[in-house]
Amino acid sequence: MEQTVLILGRRGRFGRTAAQAFAGAGWQVRGFTRGQDDLDEAARGVDVIVMGWNPPYHHWAAQLPGVHARVRRAALANDATVIVPGNVYVFGPDQGMPWDQETPHRAGNLLGRLRIEMEAAYRAEGVRTILLRAGDFLDTEPSGNWFDLMMAPKLPRGVLRYPGDANIPHAWAYLPDLCRAAVALAERRDSLQRFEDVPFPGLTMTGHDMARALTRVRGHAVRVRGLTWWPYRLAWPFMPMIKHLFEMRYLWNTPHRLSDTRFKALLPGFRPTPAEEALRAATAHLPGAGVMGEGAARPATG
């Protein structure tokens, strides 16, 4: 029986990759154009809604509650399952590792509180929800994330700019793996809890771990240097979202990893892409890529 997924935010990082993953798994993929399409009409009869909309940080307070309320309404009207790409903002600092579905949501900053309220609304309203929680993204193309925008540009010169303490673990998610997991969970949605909070274990690396892996991927030495933050502070008055980069800066100095317990219980056969293959794909657009002759990474199957 053919299954239908509605992708919201198909041009964004998660939406683009999710659309590819669902189409590759044989799903009928339905797109949506904001400003043209009607959400209630677009969601009619769908099995799954992928919530890939994510406004810029400085618009979260004004837009995030209303956007998610519209999605919840459409999902409830069709008894559809919503896949929400969650993050680690809800936890706040000073919580021991690993972080899992039982870790308290103690964030006190604005972005963290907005995410806490958004997640709580899905649960309280009884929406069929798969909240797939992940760390920072490693994408297969430049998409304005932390890694490709701030950390990787100087890799051709052998420098990984790191935003925080390079000795502590940080959670990462290779997007093709994350979206394969979203498809696999969607296909067994009828056996899940009404609200399923699934930490995606992904890749946990320190800055030095990443530099060593990139040295092997790039074929030349890669060293870690601290990211220079003062130019961003100078730009703060002219770029509203920069204040939120500072707001979330604490995560680069807070050791964290996501537990694999629930994920493995739900998807025991899932095989993640090795870190070096993920990093090869994430840096393929940079000069000097492929110097070791191995080409672009291919995600694992399963």
ChimeraX attribute file (.defattr): number of C-alpha atoms within 10 A of each C-alpha:
attribute: neighborCount
match mode: 1-to-1
recipient: residues
	/A:1	4
	/A:2	7
	/A:3	15
	/A:4	19
	/A:5	26
	/A:6	27
	/A:7	27
	/A:8	25
	/A:9	22
	/A:10	22
	/A:11	15
	/A:12	14
	/A:13	22
	/A:14	25
	/A:15	23
	/A:16	17
	/A:17	22
	/A:18	29
	/A:19	26
	/A:20	16
	/A:21	22
	/A:22	22
	/A:23	16
	/A:24	13
	/A:25	13
	/A:26	11
	/A:27	18
	/A:28	16
	/A:29	19
	/A:30	17
	/A:31	18
	/A:32	16
	/A:33	14
	/A:34	11
	/A:35	6
	/A:36	7
	/A:37	11
	/A:38	11
	/A:39	17
	/A:40	14
	/A:41	9
	/A:42	16
	/A:43	24
	/A:44	15
	/A:45	16
	/A:46	20
	/A:47	20
	/A:48	27
	/A:49	24
	/A:50	24
	/A:51	21
	/A:52	22
	/A:53	21
	/A:54	19
	/A:55	14
	/A:56	12
	/A:57	16
	/A:58	15
	/A:59	12
	/A:60	17
	/A:61	14
	/A:62	10
	/A:63	14
	/A:64	18
	/A:65	15
	/A:66	13
	/A:67	16
	/A:68	19
	/A:69	15
	/A:70	12
	/A:71	21
	/A:72	24
	/A:73	15
	/A:74	22
	/A:75	24
	/A:76	15
	/A:77	14
	/A:78	15
	/A:79	18
	/A:80	22
	/A:81	24
	/A:82	26
	/A:83	22
	/A:84	22
	/A:85	21
	/A:86	19
	/A:87	17
	/A:88	22
	/A:89	23
	/A:90	22
	/A:91	20
	/A:92	19
	/A:93	16
	/A:94	10
	/A:95	15
	/A:96	11
	/A:97	13
	/A:98	13
	/A:99	18
	/A:100	22
	/A:101	16
	/A:102	7
	/A:103	13
	/A:104	12
	/A:105	17
	/A:106	16
	/A:107	18
	/A:108	15
	/A:109	14
	/A:110	15
	/A:111	18
	/A:112	21
	/A:113	19
	/A:114	19
	/A:115	22
	/A:116	18
	/A:117	12
	/A:118	17
	/A:119	19
	/A:120	12
	/A:121	16
	/A:122	22
	/A:123	15
	/A:124	9
	/A:125	12
	/A:126	13
	/A:127	22
	/A:128	24
	/A:129	26
	/A:130	26
	/A:131	22
	/A:132	21
	/A:133	22
	/A:134	24
	/A:135	23
	/A:136	18
	/A:137	23
	/A:138	25
	/A:139	23
	/A:140	22
	/A:141	14
	/A:142	16
	/A:143	14
	/A:144	11
	/A:145	14
	/A:146	15
	/A:147	22
	/A:148	21
	/A:149	11
	/A:150	16
	/A:151	19
	/A:152	18
	/A:153	17
	/A:154	15
	/A:155	24
	/A:156	17
	/A:157	13
	/A:158	19
	/A:159	19
	/A:160	25
	/A:161	22
	/A:162	24
	/A:163	21
	/A:164	18
	/A:165	17
	/A:166	21
	/A:167	13
	/A:168	17
	/A:169	21
	/A:170	22
	/A:171	22
	/A:172	21
	/A:173	23
	/A:174	26
	/A:175	24
	/A:176	24
	/A:177	25
	/A:178	24
	/A:179	23
	/A:180	25
	/A:181	22
	/A:182	22
	/A:183	23
	/A:184	18
	/A:185	21
	/A:186	24
	/A:187	15
	/A:188	11
	/A:189	18
	/A:190	11
	/A:191	10
	/A:192	15
	/A:193	11
	/A:194	16
	/A:195	19
	/A:196	18
	/A:197	22
	/A:198	24
	/A:199	25
	/A:200	29
	/A:201	25
	/A:202	26
	/A:203	23
	/A:204	20
	/A:205	20
	/A:206	20
	/A:207	25
	/A:208	20
	/A:209	17
	/A:210	20
	/A:211	23
	/A:212	17
	/A:213	20
	/A:214	25
	/A:215	17
	/A:216	14
	/A:217	25
	/A:218	24
	/A:219	16
	/A:220	16
	/A:221	17
	/A:222	23
	/A:223	19
	/A:224	19
	/A:225	16
	/A:226	15
	/A:227	13
	/A:228	12
	/A:229	10
	/A:230	9
	/A:231	8
	/A:232	15
	/A:233	15
	/A:234	11
	/A:235	12
	/A:236	16
	/A:237	11
	/A:238	10
	/A:239	12
	/A:240	14
	/A:241	15
	/A:242	17
	/A:243	17
	/A:244	16
	/A:245	15
	/A:246	13
	/A:247	14
	/A:248	15
	/A:249	13
	/A:250	14
	/A:251	18
	/A:252	19
	/A:253	16
	/A:254	18
	/A:255	21
	/A:256	24
	/A:257	25
	/A:258	25
	/A:259	18
	/A:260	16
	/A:261	15
	/A:262	17
	/A:263	20
	/A:264	15
	/A:265	9
	/A:266	15
	/A:267	14
	/A:268	11
	/A:269	10
	/A:270	16
	/A:271	14
	/A:272	21
	/A:273	19
	/A:274	15
	/A:275	21
	/A:276	18
	/A:277	20
	/A:278	25
	/A:279	22
	/A:280	23
	/A:281	23
	/A:282	23
	/A:283	27
	/A:284	18
	/A:285	15
	/A:286	16
	/A:287	13
	/A:288	15
	/A:289	20
	/A:290	18
	/A:291	12
	/A:292	12
	/A:293	10
	/A:294	11
	/A:295	13
	/A:296	18
	/A:297	17
	/A:298	13
	/A:299	18
	/A:300	14
	/A:301	11
	/A:302	13
